[in-house]
Amino acid sequence: MKNLKKGSAASGMISSEPEVFVVPISEMTPKAMFLVSDGVTCALSDKELAELYADNVALSNNELAQVIIQTAMDRGSRDNVSCVVVSTRAMIATKTPSART
């Protein structure tokens, strides 16, 4: 989400206008992408997220997301802890676009 222009009457409020970007999918793309809130990133490093993935690769996306959330909470995260795991393996195999515009 974007903050509104500084100095405006609503400065500091959150805008409902989304920031959208496209991530091209190719054979070089990692097997999974994590969409996480700052409650996760303040508790876990990128390296630790990669290790959680490697240690739990047999889990479903939902189960892996739960492991990531629980690990962040166990580490004492006090912020919103959210996680979505997106598997790119099927996208690569079927050459499905990563996003539609």
DRENPA-3360 file (N, C-alpha, C; in nm, 2 decimals, always signed):
BEGIN
1 = MKNLKKGS = +0.08/-0.12/+0.00/+0.00/+0.00/+0.00/+0.09/+0.12/+0.00 ~ +0.03/+0.23/-0.05/+0.11/+0.35/-0.06/+0.06/+0.45/+0.04 ~ +0.15/+0.53/+0.10/+0.11/+0.64/+0.18/+0.07/+0.76/+0.09 ~ -0.02/+0.84/+0.13/-0.06/+0.96/+0.05/+0.05/+1.06/+0.05 ~ +0.04/+1.16/-0.04/+0.14/+1.27/-0.05/+0.17/+1.33/+0.09 ~ +0.30/+1.35/+0.12/+0.33/+1.42/+0.24/+0.28/+1.57/+0.23 ~ +0.24/+1.62/+0.34/+0.19/+1.75/+0.35/+0.04/+1.77/+0.32 ~ -0.02/+1.66/+0.27/-0.16/+1.67/+0.24/-0.24/+1.65/+0.37;
9 = AASGMISS = -0.37/+1.69/+0.36/-0.45/+1.68/+0.49/-0.46/+1.53/+0.54 ~ -0.44/+1.44/+0.45/-0.45/+1.29/+0.49/-0.31/+1.23/+0.50 ~ -0.21/+1.31/+0.51/-0.07/+1.26/+0.51/-0.06/+1.16/+0.62 ~ +0.01/+1.05/+0.59/+0.03/+0.94/+0.68/-0.07/+0.84/+0.68 ~ -0.19/+0.86/+0.61/-0.29/+0.76/+0.60/-0.26/+0.66/+0.49 ~ -0.32/+0.55/+0.49/-0.29/+0.45/+0.39/-0.39/+0.47/+0.28 ~ -0.34/+0.46/+0.16/-0.42/+0.47/+0.04/-0.48/+0.33/+0.00 ~ -0.60/+0.33/-0.06/-0.65/+0.21/-0.11/-0.60/+0.17/-0.25;
17 = EPEVFVVP = -0.52/+0.26/-0.31/-0.47/+0.24/-0.44/-0.35/+0.14/-0.43 ~ -0.37/+0.02/-0.49/-0.26/-0.08/-0.48/-0.14/-0.06/-0.56 ~ -0.03/-0.11/-0.52/+0.09/-0.11/-0.60/+0.10/-0.24/-0.67 ~ +0.10/-0.25/-0.80/+0.10/-0.37/-0.87/+0.22/-0.38/-0.96 ~ +0.28/-0.50/-0.95/+0.40/-0.52/-1.04/+0.39/-0.67/-1.09 ~ +0.46/-0.69/-1.20/+0.46/-0.83/-1.26/+0.60/-0.89/-1.24 ~ +0.60/-1.01/-1.20/+0.73/-1.08/-1.19/+0.73/-1.19/-1.30 ~ +0.81/-1.18/-1.40/+0.82/-1.28/-1.50/+0.86/-1.41/-1.45;
25 = ISEMTPKA = +0.80/-1.52/-1.49/+0.83/-1.66/-1.45/+0.91/-1.73/-1.56 ~ +1.02/-1.78/-1.51/+1.11/-1.86/-1.61/+1.17/-1.97/-1.53 ~ +1.25/-2.05/-1.61/+1.32/-2.16/-1.54/+1.41/-2.12/-1.43 ~ +1.45/-1.99/-1.43/+1.55/-1.94/-1.33/+1.47/-1.89/-1.21 ~ +1.34/-1.89/-1.21/+1.26/-1.84/-1.10/+1.27/-1.94/-0.99 ~ +1.28/-1.90/-0.86/+1.28/-1.99/-0.75/+1.15/-2.08/-0.75 ~ +1.15/-2.19/-0.69/+1.04/-2.28/-0.69/+0.92/-2.23/-0.61 ~ +0.94/-2.13/-0.52/+0.83/-2.08/-0.44/+0.86/-1.93/-0.41;
33 = MFLVSDGV = +0.76/-1.85/-0.40/+0.77/-1.71/-0.35/+0.69/-1.70/-0.23 ~ +0.74/-1.62/-0.14/+0.67/-1.59/-0.01/+0.62/-1.45/-0.01 ~ +0.49/-1.43/+0.01/+0.44/-1.29/+0.03/+0.41/-1.28/+0.18 ~ +0.49/-1.20/+0.25/+0.48/-1.20/+0.40/+0.47/-1.05/+0.44 ~ +0.41/-1.04/+0.56/+0.40/-0.91/+0.63/+0.53/-0.88/+0.70 ~ +0.54/-0.75/+0.75/+0.66/-0.72/+0.83/+0.67/-0.79/+0.96 ~ +0.56/-0.85/+1.01/+0.56/-0.93/+1.13/+0.65/-1.05/+1.11 ~ +0.66/-1.10/+0.98/+0.75/-1.21/+0.95/+0.89/-1.16/+0.93;
41 = TCALSDKE = +0.91/-1.06/+0.85/+1.04/-1.01/+0.81/+1.12/-0.95/+0.93 ~ +1.05/-0.91/+1.03/+1.12/-0.86/+1.15/+1.17/-0.97/+1.24 ~ +1.11/-1.09/+1.22/+1.15/-1.21/+1.30/+1.24/-1.31/+1.23 ~ +1.23/-1.31/+1.09/+1.30/-1.41/+1.01/+1.38/-1.34/+0.90 ~ +1.50/-1.38/+0.88/+1.58/-1.33/+0.77/+1.54/-1.40/+0.64 ~ +1.59/-1.35/+0.53/+1.56/-1.42/+0.40/+1.63/-1.56/+0.40 ~ +1.75/-1.56/+0.46/+1.82/-1.69/+0.47/+1.74/-1.79/+0.55 ~ +1.68/-1.74/+0.66/+1.60/-1.83/+0.75/+1.47/-1.88/+0.68;
49 = LAELYADN = +1.41/-1.79/+0.60/+1.29/-1.83/+0.52/+1.33/-1.94/+0.42 ~ +1.45/-1.92/+0.36/+1.49/-2.02/+0.26/+1.52/-2.15/+0.33 ~ +1.58/-2.15/+0.45/+1.60/-2.27/+0.52/+1.47/-2.34/+0.57 ~ +1.37/-2.26/+0.61/+1.24/-2.32/+0.64/+1.18/-2.39/+0.52 ~ +1.19/-2.33/+0.40/+1.14/-2.39/+0.28/+1.22/-2.52/+0.25 ~ +1.35/-2.52/+0.26/+1.43/-2.64/+0.23/+1.40/-2.75/+0.33 ~ +1.37/-2.72/+0.45/+1.35/-2.82/+0.56/+1.20/-2.87/+0.55 ~ +1.12/-2.80/+0.48/+0.97/-2.84/+0.48/+0.92/-2.85/+0.34;
57 = VALSNNEL = +1.00/-2.88/+0.24/+0.97/-2.88/+0.10/+0.85/-2.97/+0.07 ~ +0.83/-3.08/+0.15/+0.73/-3.18/+0.12/+0.59/-3.13/+0.17 ~ +0.59/-3.02/+0.24/+0.46/-2.96/+0.29/+0.38/-2.89/+0.18 ~ +0.25/-2.88/+0.19/+0.17/-2.80/+0.10/+0.20/-2.66/+0.13 ~ +0.16/-2.57/+0.03/+0.18/-2.43/+0.05/+0.12/-2.38/+0.18 ~ +0.00/-2.42/+0.21/-0.07/-2.38/+0.33/+0.00/-2.42/+0.45 ~ +0.04/-2.55/+0.45/+0.12/-2.60/+0.57/+0.25/-2.52/+0.59 ~ +0.32/-2.49/+0.48/+0.44/-2.42/+0.49/+0.42/-2.28/+0.54;
65 = AQVIIQTA = +0.31/-2.21/+0.49/+0.28/-2.08/+0.54/+0.25/-2.08/+0.69 ~ +0.19/-2.19/+0.74/+0.16/-2.20/+0.88/+0.29/-2.22/+0.96 ~ +0.38/-2.29/+0.91/+0.52/-2.31/+0.97/+0.59/-2.18/+0.98 ~ +0.58/-2.10/+0.88/+0.65/-1.97/+0.88/+0.58/-1.88/+0.98 ~ +0.45/-1.87/+0.98/+0.38/-1.79/+1.07/+0.41/-1.83/+1.22 ~ +0.40/-1.96/+1.25/+0.43/-2.01/+1.38/+0.57/-1.98/+1.43 ~ +0.67/-1.99/+1.33/+0.81/-1.96/+1.37/+0.83/-1.82/+1.40 ~ +0.77/-1.73/+1.32/+0.77/-1.58/+1.35/+0.71/-1.55/+1.49;
73 = MDRGSRDN = +0.60/-1.61/+1.51/+0.53/-1.59/+1.64/+0.61/-1.64/+1.76 ~ +0.68/-1.76/+1.74/+0.76/-1.82/+1.84/+0.88/-1.73/+1.87 ~ +0.93/-1.66/+1.77/+1.04/-1.57/+1.79/+1.00/-1.44/+1.85 ~ +0.87/-1.42/+1.88/+0.82/-1.30/+1.96/+0.78/-1.19/+1.87 ~ +0.75/-1.21/+1.74/+0.70/-1.10/+1.66/+0.57/-1.04/+1.72 ~ +0.57/-0.91/+1.73/+0.46/-0.84/+1.79/+0.37/-0.77/+1.69 ~ +0.41/-0.79/+1.56/+0.33/-0.72/+1.45/+0.24/-0.82/+1.39 ~ +0.16/-0.78/+1.29/+0.08/-0.87/+1.21/+0.17/-0.97/+1.14;
81 = VSCVVVST = +0.13/-1.09/+1.16/+0.21/-1.20/+1.10/+0.13/-1.27/+1.00 ~ +0.16/-1.25/+0.87/+0.09/-1.30/+0.76/+0.18/-1.36/+0.66 ~ +0.14/-1.47/+0.59/+0.22/-1.54/+0.49/+0.14/-1.61/+0.39 ~ +0.17/-1.59/+0.26/+0.11/-1.67/+0.15/+0.23/-1.73/+0.08 ~ +0.23/-1.86/+0.05/+0.33/-1.93/-0.03/+0.27/-1.95/-0.17 ~ +0.35/-1.90/-0.27/+0.31/-1.92/-0.41/+0.41/-2.01/-0.47 ~ +0.36/-2.13/-0.52/+0.44/-2.22/-0.59/+0.45/-2.18/-0.74 ~ +0.58/-2.17/-0.79/+0.60/-2.14/-0.93/+0.62/-2.26/-1.01;
89 = RAMIATKT = +0.64/-2.38/-0.95/+0.67/-2.50/-1.03/+0.56/-2.52/-1.14 ~ +0.44/-2.52/-1.10/+0.33/-2.54/-1.20/+0.32/-2.43/-1.31 ~ +0.35/-2.31/-1.27/+0.35/-2.20/-1.36/+0.46/-2.22/-1.47 ~ +0.57/-2.26/-1.43/+0.68/-2.29/-1.52/+0.65/-2.40/-1.61 ~ +0.60/-2.51/-1.56/+0.57/-2.63/-1.64/+0.46/-2.60/-1.74 ~ +0.36/-2.52/-1.71/+0.25/-2.49/-1.80/+0.27/-2.36/-1.87 ~ +0.37/-2.28/-1.84/+0.40/-2.15/-1.89/+0.28/-2.06/-1.88 ~ +0.22/-2.07/-1.76/+0.11/-1.98/-1.72/+0.16/-1.85/-1.69;
97 = PSART = +0.10/-1.74/-1.73/+0.15/-1.60/-1.70/+0.14/-1.59/-1.54 ~ +0.24/-1.51/-1.49/+0.24/-1.49/-1.34/+0.13/-1.39/-1.30 ~ +0.09/-1.30/-1.39/-0.02/-1.21/-1.35/-0.09/-1.17/-1.48 ~ -0.22/-1.13/-1.46/-0.29/-1.08/-1.58/-0.32/-0.94/-1.55 ~ -0.31/-0.86/-1.66/-0.33/-0.72/-1.65/-0.47/-0.68/-1.72;
% end
